[in-house]
């Protein structure tokens, strides 16, 4: 029996541990394109203290005695229970659990978003970010949810940084004037102009706004909002599928309507733990998993 867990977030890692604790005897595979991961809630600890708990996925997999596939998923073929990776290689499994969490909305109209020094909030590499913060004097936050505003507060504790936030504050924050007052007291410059282009060569150098103004910046955070990270899957079929499951934030169909978007980590952990024992029980009973 081969179980594949896609995603090394809180739900995915907890599920893997849960399967081992339930004494599952089959093979367990963990898939994630990242080499390191950390809990999303710890981003603020990383920014304020310069440190957070980072999970080395290769080391984690060795400890849990599972296989780690350090690749990006391109597509799932449900009828064959097959995963096709970005490099073209494919592999079949008996059970696939999608715990891939959330991904940032793609700002299709924003040019230059792939330069080094640009961080979408769902794709932050904690080790890389620490280096960029040390090298950068001018920080920019493009904020479409309250998370971006909270990010501003955390960045304001860093010394010798000039911080600018570009945000449609009225659309998602009550008591706008009070929020602006607090940000300004922290020395954060607030702009309501839209950023239309990130300028650079290999690395970020500046941003350009809709009004034609330019601002120097070496590090840019993009809080564009979030969507379930299931682009590799045809969601129209998934409710009727056998042996393919979804756990954690990837199930949150209403995420685009939410500004305080993420489920409590404890909820994700509890769900993953319960699912691990449910899965083990159904396998032991034999027959169909569902």
For each residue, the residues with C-beta under 8 A, 3 or more apart:
1: 25 26 27 94 95 283
2: 26 27 29 92 93 94 95
3: 19 24 26 27 28 29 93 94 95 96 97 279
4: 28 29 30 31 83 91 93 95 96 97
5: 12 15 16 28 29 30 31 97 99
6: 12 31 32 73 83 96 97 98 99 100
7: 11 12 31 32 98 99 100 101 229 248 250
8: 12 13 30 32 34 37 55 57 60
9: 12 13 37 39 40 99 100 101 248 249 268
10: 13 14 39 248 265 268 269 272
11: 7 14 15 99 101 247 248 249 268 269 271 272
12: 5 6 7 8 9 15 16 30 32 97 99 100 248 272
13: 8 9 10 16 17 30 37 55 60
14: 10 11 17 18 268 269 272 273 276
15: 5 11 12 18 19 97 99 247 272 273 275 276
16: 5 12 13 19 20 28 30 64 66
17: 13 14 20 21 64 276
18: 14 15 21 22 272 273 275 276 277
19: 3 15 16 22 24 28 276 279 280
20: 16 17 23 24 28 64 65 66
21: 17 18 276
22: 18 19 276 277 280
23: 20 280
24: 3 19 20 28 276 279 280 283
25: 1
26: 1 2 3 94 283
27: 1 2 3 66 67
28: 3 4 5 16 19 20 24 64 66 67
29: 2 3 4 5 66 67 68 69 93
30: 4 5 8 12 13 16 57 60 61 66 67 68 69
31: 4 5 6 7 69 71 73 83
32: 6 7 8 12 37 57 68 69 70
33: 70 71 72 73 86
34: 8 37 57 70 125
35: 56 57 58 70
36: 54 55 56 57 125 126 127
37: 8 9 13 32 34 54 55 57
38: 42 43 46 52 53 54 55 126
39: 9 10 42 52 53 265
40: 9 43 122 262
41: 44 262 265
42: 38 39 45 46 52 53
43: 38 40 46 47 52 121 124 151 154
44: 41 47 48 150 151 154
45: 42 48 49 51 52
46: 38 42 43 49 50 51 52 126 129 130
47: 43 44 50 133 151 154 155 157 158
48: 44 45 154 157
49: 45 46 52
50: 46 47 130 133
51: 45 46
52: 38 39 42 43 45 46 49 126
53: 38 39 42
54: 36 37 38 126 127
55: 8 13 36 37 38 60
56: 35 36 59 60
57: 8 30 32 34 35 36 37 60 61 68 70
58: 35 61 62 68 70
59: 56 62 63
60: 8 13 30 55 56 57 63 64 68
61: 30 57 58 64 66 67 68
62: 58 59 65
63: 59 60
64: 16 17 20 28 60 61
65: 20 62
66: 16 20 27 28 29 30 61
67: 27 28 29 30 61
68: 29 30 32 57 58 60 61
69: 29 30 31 32 85 91
70: 32 33 34 35 57 58
71: 31 33 85 86 87 89
72: 33 85 86
73: 6 31 33 76 83 84 85 86 100 232
74: 84 85 86 232
75: 83 84 232 233
76: 73 82 83 84 96 98 232 233 244
77: 80 81 82 83 84 90
78: 81 233 234 237 238 241 244
79:
80: 77 92
81: 77 78 92 93 94 95 96 243 244
82: 76 77 90 91 92 93
83: 4 6 31 73 75 76 77 90 91 92 93 96
84: 73 74 75 76 77 88 89 90
85: 69 71 72 73 74 88 89 90 91
86: 33 71 72 73 74
87: 71
88: 84 85
89: 71 84 85
90: 77 82 83 84 85
91: 4 69 82 83 85
92: 2 80 81 82 83
93: 2 3 4 29 81 82 83 96
94: 1 2 3 26 81 243
95: 1 2 3 4 81 243 244 245 279 289
96: 3 4 6 76 81 83 93 243 244 245
97: 3 4 5 6 12 15 244 245 246 247 275 279
98: 6 7 76 230 233 244 245 246 247 250
99: 5 6 7 9 11 12 15 246 247 248 250 272
100: 6 7 9 12 73 103 229 230 250
101: 7 9 11 122 229 248 249 250
102: 122 226 227 228 229 249 250 252 255 261 262
103: 100 122 123 226 227 228 229 231
104: 120 121 122 123 222 223 224 225 226 227
105: 144 224 225 226 227 256
106: 224
107: 110 113 222 224
108:
109: 196
110: 107 113 195 196 197 198 222
111: 196 197 198
112: 115 118 197 198 199 200 204
113: 107 110 118 120 198 222
114: 118
115: 112 118 198 200 201 202 203 204
116: 200 202 203 204
117: 132 136 200 203 204 218 219 220
118: 112 113 114 115 198 204 220 222
119: 123 124 129 132 219 220 221 222
120: 104 113 123 124 222 224
121: 43 104 124 147 148 151 221 222 223 224
122: 40 101 102 103 104 226 229
123: 103 104 119 120
124: 43 119 120 121 128 129
125: 34 36 128 129
126: 36 38 46 52 54 129 130
127: 36 54 130 131
128: 124 125 131 132
129: 46 119 124 125 126 132 133
130: 46 50 126 127 133 134
131: 127 128 134 135
132: 117 119 128 129 135 136 218 219
133: 47 50 129 130 136 139 158 219
134: 130 131
135: 131 132 218 219
136: 117 132 133 139 161 217 218 219
137: 160 161 162 218
138: 161 162 164 215 216 217 218 219
139: 133 136 155 161 162 163 164 217 218 219 220 221
140: 163 164 165 166 195 207 215 217 219 220 221
141: 148 151 152 155 163 164 165 166 167 220 221 223
142: 148 165 166 167 195 220 221 222 223 224
143: 147 148 149 151 152 165 166 167 223
144: 105 148 167 168 172 223 224 225
145: 148 172 223 225 226 259 260 261
146: 149 150 172 173 259 260
147: 121 143 150 151 223 259 260 261
148: 121 141 142 143 144 145 151 152 165 167 221 223
149: 143 146 152 153 165 167 169 173 179 183
150: 44 146 147 153 154
151: 43 44 47 121 141 143 147 148 154 155 221 223
152: 141 143 148 149 155 156 163 165 183 186 188
153: 149 150 156 157 182 183 186
154: 43 44 47 48 150 151 157
155: 47 139 141 151 152 158 161 163
156: 152 153 161 163 186 187 188
157: 47 48 153 154
158: 47 133 155 161
159:
160: 137
161: 136 137 138 139 155 156 158
162: 137 138 139 189
163: 139 140 141 152 155 156 186 187 188 189
164: 138 139 140 141 188 189 190 191 215 217
165: 140 141 142 143 148 149 152 183 188 189 190 191
166: 140 141 142 143 191 192 193 194 195 207 209
167: 141 142 143 144 148 149 190 191 192
168: 144 171 172 192
169: 149 172 173 176 179 180 190 192
170: 173 176
171: 168
172: 144 145 146 168 169 259
173: 146 149 169 170 176 179
174:
175: 178 179
176: 169 170 173 179 180
177: 180 181
178: 175 181 182
179: 149 169 173 175 176 182 183
180: 169 176 177 183 184 190
181: 177 178 184 185
182: 153 178 179 185 186
183: 149 152 153 165 179 180 186 188 190
184: 180 181 187 188 190
185: 181 182
186: 152 153 156 163 182 183
187: 156 163 184
188: 152 156 163 164 165 183 184
189: 162 163 164 165
190: 164 165 167 169 180 183 184
191: 164 165 166 167 209
192: 166 167 168 169
193: 166 209 210 211 213
194: 166 209 210
195: 110 140 142 166 198 207 208 209 210
196: 109 110 111 208 209 210
197: 110 111 112 207 208
198: 110 111 112 113 115 118 195 204 206 207 208 220
199: 112 204 205 206 207 208 214
200: 112 115 116 117 203 204 205 206
201: 115 205
202: 115 116
203: 115 116 117 200 218
204: 112 115 116 117 118 198 199 200 217 218 219 220
205: 199 200 201 216 217 218
206: 198 199 200 214 215 216 217
207: 140 166 195 197 198 199 214 215 217 220
208: 195 196 197 198 199 212 213 214
209: 166 191 193 194 195 196 212 213 214 215
210: 193 194 195 196
211: 193
212: 208 209
213: 193 208 209
214: 199 206 207 208 209
215: 138 140 164 206 207 209
216: 138 205 206
217: 136 138 139 140 164 204 205 206 207 220
218: 117 132 135 136 137 138 139 203 204 205
219: 117 119 132 133 135 136 138 139 140 204
220: 117 118 119 139 140 141 142 198 204 207 217
221: 119 121 139 140 141 142 148 151
222: 104 107 110 113 118 119 120 121 142
223: 104 121 141 142 143 144 145 147 148 151
224: 104 105 106 107 120 121 142 144
225: 104 105 144 145 256 261
226: 102 103 104 105 122 145 255 256 261 262
227: 102 103 104 105 255 256
228: 102 103 249 250 251 252 253 255
229: 7 100 101 102 103 122 250
230: 98 100 233 235 246 250
231: 103
232: 73 74 75 76
233: 75 76 78 98 230 238
234: 78 237 238
235: 230 238
236:
237: 78 234 240 241
238: 78 233 234 235 241 244 246
239:
240: 237
241: 78 237 238 244
242: 288 289 290
243: 81 94 95 96 289 290
244: 76 78 81 95 96 97 98 238 241
245: 95 96 97 98 275 279
246: 97 98 99 230 238 250 251
247: 11 15 97 98 99 250 251 268 271 272 275
248: 7 9 10 11 12 99 101 251 263 268 271 272
249: 9 11 101 102 228 252 255 262 263 268
250: 7 98 99 100 101 102 228 229 230 246 247
251: 228 246 247 248
252: 102 228 249 255 258 261 263
253: 228
254: 257 258
255: 102 226 227 228 249 252 258 261
256: 105 225 226 227
257: 254
258: 252 254 255 261
259: 145 146 147 172
260: 145 146 147
261: 102 145 147 225 226 252 255 258
262: 40 41 102 226 249
263: 248 249 252 267 268
264: 267 268
265: 10 39 41 268 269
266: 269 270
267: 263 264 270 271
268: 9 10 11 14 247 248 249 263 264 265 271 272
269: 10 11 14 265 266 272 273
270: 266 267 273 274
271: 11 247 248 267 268 274 275
272: 10 11 12 14 15 18 99 247 248 268 269 275 276
273: 14 15 18 269 270 276 277
274: 270 271 277 278
275: 15 18 97 245 247 271 272 278 279
276: 14 15 17 18 19 21 22 24 272 273 279 280
277: 18 22 273 274 280 281
278: 274 275 281 282
279: 3 19 24 95 97 245 275 276 282 283 289
280: 19 22 23 24 276 277 283 284
281: 277 278 284 285
282: 278 279 285 289 290
283: 1 24 26 279 280 286 289
284: 280 281
285: 281 282
286: 283
287:
288: 242
289: 95 242 243 279 282 283
290: 242 243 282
